[in-house]
Structure formats: C-alpha cells, structure tokens
Amino acid sequence: MGCCGAALTSLGARKESSIYWSPYQKLTLNPREVSGEIIGYVLDTNDA
C-alpha cells in the first residue's frame, strides 16, 4: 500500500482541462501526467 500511495502523490492534473456539456451534466476531462508525459485521463462529472 505504501508504494502505491507514493506513486499516486506524484500524479498531477494539467491546467489544460476540456469541458463538455451534455443535456444533463457537465463533463470535465483532465489529463494526468508523470514527469511531463501524459499517462491517462480522468473524467469528472458535475465537478464531483
């Protein structure tokens, strides 16, 4: 568990988020990066 917690703290959100609107909710796509390289994306709904 300790190594996973350390790895997760090194992940950061980039300021270049994309916001999309559907008829029912706000969708925010946030890239995640490690050492300046995008490793994936996180999709948030209604800023939750």
PyMOL Python script that loads the backbone (N, CA, C, O; Angstrom):
from pymol import cmd

cmd.read_pdbstr("""\
ATOM      1  N   MET A   1       0.824  -1.189   0.000  1.00  0.00           N
ATOM      2  CA  MET A   1       0.000   0.000   0.000  1.00  0.00           C
ATOM      3  C   MET A   1       0.864   1.247   0.000  1.00  0.00           C
ATOM      4  O   MET A   1       0.505   2.242  -0.629  1.00  0.00           O
ATOM      5  N   GLY A   2       1.995   1.215   0.691  1.00  0.00           N
ATOM      6  CA  GLY A   2       2.856   2.391   0.767  1.00  0.00           C
ATOM      7  C   GLY A   2       3.420   2.809  -0.577  1.00  0.00           C
ATOM      8  O   GLY A   2       3.486   4.004  -0.867  1.00  0.00           O
ATOM      9  N   CYS A   3       3.833   1.844  -1.415  1.00  0.00           N
ATOM     10  CA  CYS A   3       4.386   2.201  -2.717  1.00  0.00           C
ATOM     11  C   CYS A   3       3.306   2.778  -3.624  1.00  0.00           C
ATOM     12  O   CYS A   3       3.589   3.671  -4.422  1.00  0.00           O
ATOM     13  N   CYS A   4       2.093   2.293  -3.518  1.00  0.00           N
ATOM     14  CA  CYS A   4       1.001   2.815  -4.351  1.00  0.00           C
ATOM     15  C   CYS A   4       0.656   4.246  -3.945  1.00  0.00           C
ATOM     16  O   CYS A   4       0.417   5.093  -4.805  1.00  0.00           O
ATOM     17  N   GLY A   5       0.630   4.515  -2.664  1.00  0.00           N
ATOM     18  CA  GLY A   5       0.344   5.865  -2.193  1.00  0.00           C
ATOM     19  C   GLY A   5       1.401   6.853  -2.664  1.00  0.00           C
ATOM     20  O   GLY A   5       1.073   7.982  -3.028  1.00  0.00           O
ATOM     21  N   ALA A   6       2.661   6.443  -2.662  1.00  0.00           N
ATOM     22  CA  ALA A   6       3.738   7.316  -3.124  1.00  0.00           C
ATOM     23  C   ALA A   6       3.612   7.581  -4.615  1.00  0.00           C
ATOM     24  O   ALA A   6       3.865   8.696  -5.071  1.00  0.00           O
ATOM     25  N   ALA A   7       3.222   6.566  -5.377  1.00  0.00           N
ATOM     26  CA  ALA A   7       3.063   6.742  -6.828  1.00  0.00           C
ATOM     27  C   ALA A   7       1.901   7.669  -7.132  1.00  0.00           C
ATOM     28  O   ALA A   7       1.992   8.489  -8.046  1.00  0.00           O
ATOM     29  N   LEU A   8       0.821   7.558  -6.391  1.00  0.00           N
ATOM     30  CA  LEU A   8      -0.339   8.399  -6.657  1.00  0.00           C
ATOM     31  C   LEU A   8      -0.087   9.864  -6.324  1.00  0.00           C
ATOM     32  O   LEU A   8      -0.645  10.750  -6.971  1.00  0.00           O
ATOM     33  N   THR A   9       0.740  10.125  -5.332  1.00  0.00           N
ATOM     34  CA  THR A   9       1.004  11.513  -4.991  1.00  0.00           C
ATOM     35  C   THR A   9       1.844  12.210  -6.055  1.00  0.00           C
ATOM     36  O   THR A   9       1.866  13.440  -6.107  1.00  0.00           O
ATOM     37  N   SER A  10       2.534  11.451  -6.902  1.00  0.00           N
ATOM     38  CA  SER A  10       3.341  12.070  -7.943  1.00  0.00           C
ATOM     39  C   SER A  10       2.522  12.434  -9.176  1.00  0.00           C
ATOM     40  O   SER A  10       3.018  13.123 -10.067  1.00  0.00           O
ATOM     41  N   LEU A  11       1.267  11.977  -9.235  1.00  0.00           N
ATOM     42  CA  LEU A  11       0.412  12.310 -10.367  1.00  0.00           C
ATOM     43  C   LEU A  11      -0.150  13.706 -10.181  1.00  0.00           C
ATOM     44  O   LEU A  11      -0.557  14.074  -9.079  1.00  0.00           O
ATOM     45  N   GLY A  12      -0.175  14.489 -11.258  1.00  0.00           N
ATOM     46  CA  GLY A  12      -0.705  15.837 -11.154  1.00  0.00           C
ATOM     47  C   GLY A  12      -1.644  16.136 -12.299  1.00  0.00           C
ATOM     48  O   GLY A  12      -1.516  15.570 -13.384  1.00  0.00           O
ATOM     49  N   ALA A  13      -2.584  17.023 -12.058  1.00  0.00           N
ATOM     50  CA  ALA A  13      -3.512  17.441 -13.103  1.00  0.00           C
ATOM     51  C   ALA A  13      -2.920  18.612 -13.869  1.00  0.00           C
ATOM     52  O   ALA A  13      -2.352  19.532 -13.280  1.00  0.00           O
ATOM     53  N   ARG A  14      -3.058  18.570 -15.183  1.00  0.00           N
ATOM     54  CA  ARG A  14      -2.606  19.679 -16.012  1.00  0.00           C
ATOM     55  C   ARG A  14      -3.675  20.755 -16.029  1.00  0.00           C
ATOM     56  O   ARG A  14      -4.850  20.476 -15.794  1.00  0.00           O
ATOM     57  N   LYS A  15      -3.276  21.959 -16.301  1.00  0.00           N
ATOM     58  CA  LYS A  15      -4.218  23.067 -16.331  1.00  0.00           C
ATOM     59  C   LYS A  15      -5.090  23.039 -17.581  1.00  0.00           C
ATOM     60  O   LYS A  15      -6.122  23.709 -17.617  1.00  0.00           O
ATOM     61  N   GLU A  16      -4.701  22.280 -18.608  1.00  0.00           N
ATOM     62  CA  GLU A  16      -5.453  22.226 -19.849  1.00  0.00           C
ATOM     63  C   GLU A  16      -6.551  21.176 -19.764  1.00  0.00           C
ATOM     64  O   GLU A  16      -6.421  20.093 -20.334  1.00  0.00           O
ATOM     65  N   SER A  17      -7.631  21.490 -19.057  1.00  0.00           N
ATOM     66  CA  SER A  17      -8.771  20.588 -18.960  1.00  0.00           C
ATOM     67  C   SER A  17      -9.755  20.920 -20.061  1.00  0.00           C
ATOM     68  O   SER A  17      -9.870  22.071 -20.480  1.00  0.00           O
ATOM     69  N   SER A  18     -10.464  19.905 -20.527  1.00  0.00           N
ATOM     70  CA  SER A  18     -11.509  20.097 -21.527  1.00  0.00           C
ATOM     71  C   SER A  18     -12.852  19.932 -20.848  1.00  0.00           C
ATOM     72  O   SER A  18     -13.063  18.972 -20.106  1.00  0.00           O
ATOM     73  N   ILE A  19     -13.762  20.862 -21.097  1.00  0.00           N
ATOM     74  CA  ILE A  19     -15.094  20.815 -20.504  1.00  0.00           C
ATOM     75  C   ILE A  19     -16.108  20.600 -21.615  1.00  0.00           C
ATOM     76  O   ILE A  19     -16.088  21.279 -22.642  1.00  0.00           O
ATOM     77  N   TYR A  20     -16.993  19.643 -21.386  1.00  0.00           N
ATOM     78  CA  TYR A  20     -18.060  19.329 -22.333  1.00  0.00           C
ATOM     79  C   TYR A  20     -19.386  19.350 -21.585  1.00  0.00           C
ATOM     80  O   TYR A  20     -19.442  19.017 -20.402  1.00  0.00           O
ATOM     81  N   TRP A  21     -20.444  19.739 -22.270  1.00  0.00           N
ATOM     82  CA  TRP A  21     -21.771  19.768 -21.667  1.00  0.00           C
ATOM     83  C   TRP A  21     -22.676  18.785 -22.387  1.00  0.00           C
ATOM     84  O   TRP A  21     -22.760  18.796 -23.616  1.00  0.00           O
ATOM     85  N   SER A  22     -23.344  17.949 -21.638  1.00  0.00           N
ATOM     86  CA  SER A  22     -24.401  17.106 -22.185  1.00  0.00           C
ATOM     87  C   SER A  22     -25.718  17.738 -21.712  1.00  0.00           C
ATOM     88  O   SER A  22     -25.689  18.673 -20.912  1.00  0.00           O
ATOM     89  N   PRO A  23     -26.857  17.254 -22.182  1.00  0.00           N
ATOM     90  CA  PRO A  23     -28.126  17.846 -21.712  1.00  0.00           C
ATOM     91  C   PRO A  23     -28.330  17.744 -20.200  1.00  0.00           C
ATOM     92  O   PRO A  23     -29.113  18.506 -19.633  1.00  0.00           O
ATOM     93  N   TYR A  24     -27.642  16.820 -19.546  1.00  0.00           N
ATOM     94  CA  TYR A  24     -27.890  16.582 -18.125  1.00  0.00           C
ATOM     95  C   TYR A  24     -26.724  16.832 -17.196  1.00  0.00           C
ATOM     96  O   TYR A  24     -26.923  16.904 -15.983  1.00  0.00           O
ATOM     97  N   GLN A  25     -25.506  16.970 -17.718  1.00  0.00           N
ATOM     98  CA  GLN A  25     -24.371  17.117 -16.818  1.00  0.00           C
ATOM     99  C   GLN A  25     -23.182  17.783 -17.489  1.00  0.00           C
ATOM    100  O   GLN A  25     -23.076  17.831 -18.715  1.00  0.00           O
ATOM    101  N   LYS A  26     -22.293  18.292 -16.650  1.00  0.00           N
ATOM    102  CA  LYS A  26     -21.028  18.870 -17.097  1.00  0.00           C
ATOM    103  C   LYS A  26     -19.962  17.783 -17.013  1.00  0.00           C
ATOM    104  O   LYS A  26     -19.840  17.114 -15.987  1.00  0.00           O
ATOM    105  N   LEU A  27     -19.192  17.603 -18.083  1.00  0.00           N
ATOM    106  CA  LEU A  27     -18.118  16.611 -18.125  1.00  0.00           C
ATOM    107  C   LEU A  27     -16.788  17.336 -18.245  1.00  0.00           C
ATOM    108  O   LEU A  27     -16.623  18.180 -19.126  1.00  0.00           O
ATOM    109  N   THR A  28     -15.844  17.024 -17.380  1.00  0.00           N
ATOM    110  CA  THR A  28     -14.518  17.627 -17.410  1.00  0.00           C
ATOM    111  C   THR A  28     -13.493  16.527 -17.613  1.00  0.00           C
ATOM    112  O   THR A  28     -13.442  15.567 -16.845  1.00  0.00           O
ATOM    113  N   LEU A  29     -12.679  16.667 -18.649  1.00  0.00           N
ATOM    114  CA  LEU A  29     -11.639  15.696 -18.964  1.00  0.00           C
ATOM    115  C   LEU A  29     -10.295  16.288 -18.568  1.00  0.00           C
ATOM    116  O   LEU A  29      -9.855  17.285 -19.140  1.00  0.00           O
ATOM    117  N   ASN A  30      -9.646  15.673 -17.590  1.00  0.00           N
ATOM    118  CA  ASN A  30      -8.385  16.157 -17.041  1.00  0.00           C
ATOM    119  C   ASN A  30      -7.248  15.197 -17.361  1.00  0.00           C
ATOM    120  O   ASN A  30      -7.278  14.043 -16.934  1.00  0.00           O
ATOM    121  N   PRO A  31      -6.238  15.657 -18.112  1.00  0.00           N
ATOM    122  CA  PRO A  31      -5.091  14.778 -18.362  1.00  0.00           C
ATOM    123  C   PRO A  31      -4.266  14.591 -17.086  1.00  0.00           C
ATOM    124  O   PRO A  31      -4.160  15.509 -16.273  1.00  0.00           O
ATOM    125  N   ARG A  32      -3.694  13.425 -16.918  1.00  0.00           N
ATOM    126  CA  ARG A  32      -2.791  13.123 -15.796  1.00  0.00           C
ATOM    127  C   ARG A  32      -1.411  12.873 -16.374  1.00  0.00           C
ATOM    128  O   ARG A  32      -1.270  12.245 -17.424  1.00  0.00           O
ATOM    129  N   GLU A  33      -0.403  13.365 -15.688  1.00  0.00           N
ATOM    130  CA  GLU A  33       0.952  13.218 -16.208  1.00  0.00           C
ATOM    131  C   GLU A  33       1.935  12.828 -15.120  1.00  0.00           C
ATOM    132  O   GLU A  33       1.722  13.092 -13.937  1.00  0.00           O
ATOM    133  N   VAL A  34       3.001  12.203 -15.542  1.00  0.00           N
ATOM    134  CA  VAL A  34       4.132  11.857 -14.688  1.00  0.00           C
ATOM    135  C   VAL A  34       5.377  12.286 -15.447  1.00  0.00           C
ATOM    136  O   VAL A  34       5.569  11.904 -16.601  1.00  0.00           O
ATOM    137  N   SER A  35       6.207  13.063 -14.815  1.00  0.00           N
ATOM    138  CA  SER A  35       7.453  13.555 -15.418  1.00  0.00           C
ATOM    139  C   SER A  35       7.205  14.245 -16.752  1.00  0.00           C
ATOM    140  O   SER A  35       7.984  14.084 -17.692  1.00  0.00           O
ATOM    141  N   GLY A  36       6.122  15.012 -16.838  1.00  0.00           N
ATOM    142  CA  GLY A  36       5.829  15.772 -18.045  1.00  0.00           C
ATOM    143  C   GLY A  36       5.182  14.986 -19.169  1.00  0.00           C
ATOM    144  O   GLY A  36       4.948  15.543 -20.242  1.00  0.00           O
ATOM    145  N   GLU A  37       4.882  13.698 -18.958  1.00  0.00           N
ATOM    146  CA  GLU A  37       4.286  12.858 -20.002  1.00  0.00           C
ATOM    147  C   GLU A  37       2.869  12.468 -19.589  1.00  0.00           C
ATOM    148  O   GLU A  37       2.650  12.005 -18.469  1.00  0.00           O
ATOM    149  N   ILE A  38       1.911  12.656 -20.493  1.00  0.00           N
ATOM    150  CA  ILE A  38       0.534  12.286 -20.201  1.00  0.00           C
ATOM    151  C   ILE A  38       0.440  10.761 -20.158  1.00  0.00           C
ATOM    152  O   ILE A  38       0.841  10.069 -21.093  1.00  0.00           O
ATOM    153  N   ILE A  39      -0.106  10.254 -19.037  1.00  0.00           N
ATOM    154  CA  ILE A  39      -0.227   8.810 -18.865  1.00  0.00           C
ATOM    155  C   ILE A  39      -1.680   8.356 -18.899  1.00  0.00           C
ATOM    156  O   ILE A  39      -1.947   7.156 -18.940  1.00  0.00           O
ATOM    157  N   GLY A  40      -2.619   9.292 -18.883  1.00  0.00           N
ATOM    158  CA  GLY A  40      -4.025   8.931 -18.904  1.00  0.00           C
ATOM    159  C   GLY A  40      -4.890  10.159 -18.673  1.00  0.00           C
ATOM    160  O   GLY A  40      -4.397  11.286 -18.607  1.00  0.00           O
ATOM    161  N   TYR A  41      -6.173   9.922 -18.553  1.00  0.00           N
ATOM    162  CA  TYR A  41      -7.141  10.993 -18.352  1.00  0.00           C
ATOM    163  C   TYR A  41      -8.123  10.596 -17.264  1.00  0.00           C
ATOM    164  O   TYR A  41      -8.390   9.413 -17.052  1.00  0.00           O
ATOM    165  N   VAL A  42      -8.658  11.604 -16.575  1.00  0.00           N
ATOM    166  CA  VAL A  42      -9.683  11.386 -15.574  1.00  0.00           C
ATOM    167  C   VAL A  42     -10.918  12.154 -16.029  1.00  0.00           C
ATOM    168  O   VAL A  42     -10.832  13.332 -16.374  1.00  0.00           O
ATOM    169  N   LEU A  43     -12.066  11.482 -16.028  1.00  0.00           N
ATOM    170  CA  LEU A  43     -13.323  12.099 -16.411  1.00  0.00           C
ATOM    171  C   LEU A  43     -14.121  12.398 -15.157  1.00  0.00           C
ATOM    172  O   LEU A  43     -14.486  11.483 -14.418  1.00  0.00           O
ATOM    173  N   ASP A  44     -14.396  13.671 -14.912  1.00  0.00           N
ATOM    174  CA  ASP A  44     -15.206  14.095 -13.782  1.00  0.00           C
ATOM    175  C   ASP A  44     -16.578  14.511 -14.313  1.00  0.00           C
ATOM    176  O   ASP A  44     -16.682  15.123 -15.376  1.00  0.00           O
ATOM    177  N   THR A  45     -17.627  14.174 -13.564  1.00  0.00           N
ATOM    178  CA  THR A  45     -18.978  14.590 -13.934  1.00  0.00           C
ATOM    179  C   THR A  45     -19.507  15.547 -12.888  1.00  0.00           C
ATOM    180  O   THR A  45     -19.403  15.289 -11.689  1.00  0.00           O
ATOM    181  N   ASN A  46     -20.079  16.658 -13.344  1.00  0.00           N
ATOM    182  CA  ASN A  46     -20.656  17.667 -12.462  1.00  0.00           C
ATOM    183  C   ASN A  46     -19.669  18.113 -11.371  1.00  0.00           C
ATOM    184  O   ASN A  46     -20.066  18.374 -10.235  1.00  0.00           O
ATOM    185  N   ASP A  47     -18.392  18.196 -11.726  1.00  0.00           N
ATOM    186  CA  ASP A  47     -17.324  18.611 -10.805  1.00  0.00           C
ATOM    187  C   ASP A  47     -17.284  17.763  -9.544  1.00  0.00           C
ATOM    188  O   ASP A  47     -16.957  18.269  -8.470  1.00  0.00           O
ATOM    189  N   ALA A  48     -17.612  16.483  -9.658  1.00  0.00           N
ATOM    190  CA  ALA A  48     -17.588  15.592  -8.495  1.00  0.00           C
ATOM    191  C   ALA A  48     -16.353  14.726  -8.502  1.00  0.00           C
ATOM    192  O   ALA A  48     -16.164  13.913  -7.597  1.00  0.00           O
TER     193      ALA A  48
END
""", "prot")
cmd.dss("prot")
cmd.show_as("cartoon", "prot")
cmd.util.cbc("prot")
cmd.orient("prot")
